[in-house]
Amino acid sequence: MLWFDNKRIPPGKWPFLWTACAGLRELEESLTGSVDLTEGNDEITITGCLEAYRQAILRRVLDLAQAVVVSWNAGQLIGSVVCARALLETLATFHSLLSRAQIAADRRDWEALGKLVDCYAFSKSPRLNKGTRVPEAPPAVGTMVKEFIRDTDMGNEKFWDQICEEAHPNGKRLMSFGGVLQERRFDAHTSTSNEDRLFPALYNCLYSCCWLTNAMLDFDILCEHIRSGAPLSDAHPLIRPKALINKVVDDVLRTECS
């Protein structure tokens, strides 16, 4: 897992930058070469499909995170920001499925759960399909991102607005990246001034990967819930680590932000 060169990190407080790096390395180690969609059964299972979806999401996240870092280290700032936006959208989509699948599992609505997995993992883009949008289809990307930011307590919609404005090739943000308009002149910015302005957007997106690392246990708990057909007891081996992880996360947040 490549990471930012120290000399390429602008001055400032980035408390979770190396935490995000460690989490991404942990996710990289969890990748598998093959997933049995039947999980040893005669038929394809929902949990087998969910595991395949997780592996696909992880590969996309790791690819985009590396693109963010490599582009930034090479001085390709806009390329890095565009990849950061795609990274955030990927995390938000996984969060959306995980949240909706948990609700369906709590209701024991296995039919709806199967449809959710089909829509998120195996369907074509809704814009490419003709006809009525099915209820299980993923919401608009902007909606999923705003819900993700709200539910993970990373800030407010200004976070999404920030990365969108930096990534879009139009308007004042585009011109301000290129330089400064002054009467009849357009003077180029220094690279350093652009880096100071753009790096917070990258940091916020990479910080979001910390949520994904912790969400892997939630995903495992969901799959066991589906397999057993009922919520797991407090004594289940997956539930105990969850309580410990929550405590560790709280301790880290207090330490890093103090």
C-alpha positions in Angstrom: 0.0 0.0 0.0 1.7 3.2 -1.2 1.1 6.3 0.9 1.8 10.1 0.8 5.4 11.2 0.7 5.9 13.2 3.9 7.1 16.2 1.9 3.9 16.2 -0.1 1.6 16.6 2.9 0.7 20.2 3.5 1.1 21.8 6.9 -1.9 21.2 9.2 -3.6 18.8 11.5 -4.5 15.5 9.8 -5.0 13.2 12.8 -6.4 10.2 11.1 -4.2 10.2 8.0 -2.0 7.3 9.1 -5.0 5.5 10.8 -6.6 5.5 7.3 -3.4 4.0 5.8 -3.3 1.2 8.4 -6.9 0.4 7.8 -6.5 0.2 4.1 -3.5 -2.1 4.5 -5.7 -4.3 6.7 -8.4 -4.4 4.1 -5.8 -5.2 1.4 -4.8 -8.3 3.5 -8.4 -9.5 3.6 -8.8 -9.8 -0.2 -9.4 -13.3 -1.5 -8.9 -14.8 -4.9 -12.2 -16.5 -5.2 -15.6 -16.6 -3.6 -17.9 -19.6 -3.6 -21.4 -18.1 -4.2 -23.0 -21.3 -2.9 -21.0 -21.4 0.3 -20.9 -25.2 0.0 -24.7 -25.5 -0.6 -26.5 -26.7 -3.7 -27.7 -23.2 -4.7 -26.3 -19.7 -4.8 -26.9 -18.0 -1.4 -27.6 -14.4 -0.5 -24.6 -14.4 1.8 -22.3 -15.8 -0.9 -23.4 -13.0 -3.2 -22.9 -10.4 -0.4 -19.3 -11.7 0.1 -18.6 -11.4 -3.6 -19.9 -7.8 -3.5 -17.7 -7.0 -0.5 -14.6 -8.3 -2.4 -15.5 -6.2 -5.4 -16.1 -3.1 -3.2 -12.7 -3.6 -1.4 -10.8 -3.9 -4.7 -12.4 -0.7 -6.0 -11.8 1.2 -2.8 -8.1 0.1 -2.7 -7.6 1.0 -6.3 -9.1 4.4 -5.9 -7.3 5.1 -2.6 -4.0 4.3 -4.4 -4.9 6.5 -7.3 -5.6 9.4 -4.9 -2.2 9.0 -3.3 -0.1 8.3 -6.4 -1.7 11.2 -8.3 -1.1 13.6 -5.4 2.5 12.6 -4.9 3.0 13.1 -8.7 1.6 16.7 -8.5 -1.6 15.7 -10.4 -3.9 17.5 -8.0 -7.2 17.4 -9.9 -6.7 13.8 -10.9 -6.3 13.0 -7.2 -9.5 15.0 -6.3 -11.5 13.2 -8.9 -10.4 9.8 -7.7 -11.2 10.9 -4.1 -14.8 11.8 -5.1 -15.2 8.3 -6.8 -13.8 6.8 -3.6 -16.3 8.6 -1.4 -19.2 7.5 -3.8 -18.0 3.9 -3.5 -18.0 4.0 0.3 -21.4 5.6 0.4 -22.9 2.9 -1.9 -21.5 0.1 0.3 -22.9 1.9 3.4 -26.3 2.2 1.7 -26.5 -1.5 0.9 -25.3 -2.5 4.4 -27.9 -0.2 6.1 -30.8 -1.4 3.9 -29.8 -5.0 4.1 -29.7 -4.8 7.9 -33.2 -3.4 8.0 -34.5 -6.2 5.8 -32.8 -8.8 7.9 -34.3 -7.4 11.1 -37.7 -7.7 9.5 -36.9 -11.2 8.2 -37.8 -10.0 4.7 -35.6 -12.4 2.8 -37.2 -11.7 -0.5 -36.5 -8.0 -0.2 -33.0 -8.7 0.9 -32.3 -10.8 -2.2 -33.7 -8.1 -4.4 -31.4 -5.5 -2.7 -28.3 -7.6 -3.4 -29.4 -8.1 -7.0 -29.9 -4.4 -7.5 -26.7 -3.2 -5.9 -24.4 -6.0 -7.0 -25.6 -7.5 -10.3 -27.9 -5.0 -12.1 -26.9 -2.6 -14.8 -26.9 1.1 -14.1 -30.6 2.3 -13.5 -30.0 5.0 -16.2 -29.3 2.3 -18.7 -32.5 0.4 -17.9 -35.9 1.3 -19.4 -39.1 1.2 -17.4 -40.0 1.9 -13.8 -37.3 2.1 -11.1 -37.7 -0.7 -8.6 -37.9 0.1 -4.9 -34.8 -1.9 -4.1 -32.6 0.0 -6.6 -29.8 2.2 -5.1 -30.8 5.9 -4.5 -29.1 8.6 -6.4 -25.4 8.8 -5.7 -25.7 12.3 -4.1 -28.4 11.0 -1.8 -26.3 8.0 -0.7 -23.3 10.2 0.0 -25.2 12.6 2.1 -26.8 9.8 4.1 -23.3 8.3 4.6 -21.9 11.5 5.8 -24.8 12.1 8.2 -24.8 8.5 9.6 -21.1 8.3 10.1 -20.9 11.6 11.9 -18.2 13.0 9.6 -19.7 16.4 9.2 -22.5 17.8 7.1 -23.4 18.3 3.4 -20.7 20.9 3.0 -18.2 17.9 2.9 -20.0 16.6 -0.2 -20.3 20.1 -1.7 -16.6 20.6 -1.2 -15.5 17.5 -3.1 -18.0 18.1 -5.8 -17.0 21.7 -6.4 -13.3 20.7 -6.6 -13.9 17.8 -8.9 -16.3 19.5 -11.4 -14.7 21.1 -14.5 -16.8 24.3 -14.4 -17.4 27.5 -12.5 -15.3 29.6 -10.1 -13.6 26.5 -8.7 -12.2 25.6 -12.1 -10.9 29.1 -12.6 -9.5 29.5 -9.1 -7.5 26.3 -9.6 -5.9 27.8 -12.8 -5.2 31.2 -11.3 -6.6 34.5 -10.2 -8.7 36.9 -12.3 -7.6 40.5 -11.8 -9.1 43.1 -14.0 -7.6 42.3 -17.4 -5.1 39.6 -16.3 -5.3 36.0 -15.3 -2.3 35.1 -13.1 -1.4 31.5 -12.4 -1.5 30.1 -8.9 1.5 28.5 -7.3 1.3 24.8 -6.9 1.6 25.2 -3.1 -1.5 27.4 -2.8 -3.6 24.8 -4.7 -2.3 22.0 -2.6 -3.2 23.8 0.6 -6.8 24.3 -0.7 -7.3 20.8 -2.1 -5.8 18.5 0.4 -8.6 18.9 3.0 -11.0 17.4 0.5 -8.7 14.4 0.0 -8.2 14.0 3.7 -11.9 13.9 4.4 -12.4 11.2 1.7 -9.5 9.0 3.0 -10.7 9.5 6.6 -14.0 7.9 5.4 -12.1 4.7 4.8 -11.8 4.3 8.6 -15.5 3.7 8.7 -15.1 0.9 6.1 -12.5 -0.9 8.2 -14.9 -0.9 11.2 -17.8 -1.8 9.0 -16.3 -5.2 8.0 -17.3 -6.6 11.4 -20.9 -5.2 10.9 -20.9 -7.0 7.6 -19.8 -10.3 9.1 -22.5 -9.9 11.8 -25.1 -9.2 9.1 -24.2 -12.3 7.1 -24.4 -14.5 10.2 -27.7 -13.0 11.0 -29.0 -14.0 7.5 -27.5 -17.5 7.8 -29.1 -18.2 11.2 -32.4 -16.3 10.4 -32.2 -14.4 13.7 -30.1 -11.7 15.4 -27.0 -12.9 17.1 -26.9 -13.3 20.9 -24.7 -11.1 23.0 -22.5 -14.2 23.7 -21.8 -14.8 20.0 -18.1 -14.6 19.1 -18.7 -11.7 16.6 -20.7 -9.6 19.1 -18.0 -9.5 21.8 -15.4 -7.9 19.5 -17.9 -5.4 18.3 -18.3 -3.9 21.8 -14.5 -3.9 22.2 -14.0 -2.2 18.9 -16.5 0.5 19.7 -14.6 1.2 22.9 -11.3 1.4 21.1 -12.7 3.7 18.4 -14.0 6.0 21.1 -10.6 6.1 22.8 -8.8 6.8 19.5 -11.2 9.6 18.7 -10.5 11.2 22.1 -6.7 10.8 21.7 -6.4 11.9 18.1 -8.7 15.0 18.5 -7.3 16.2 21.8 
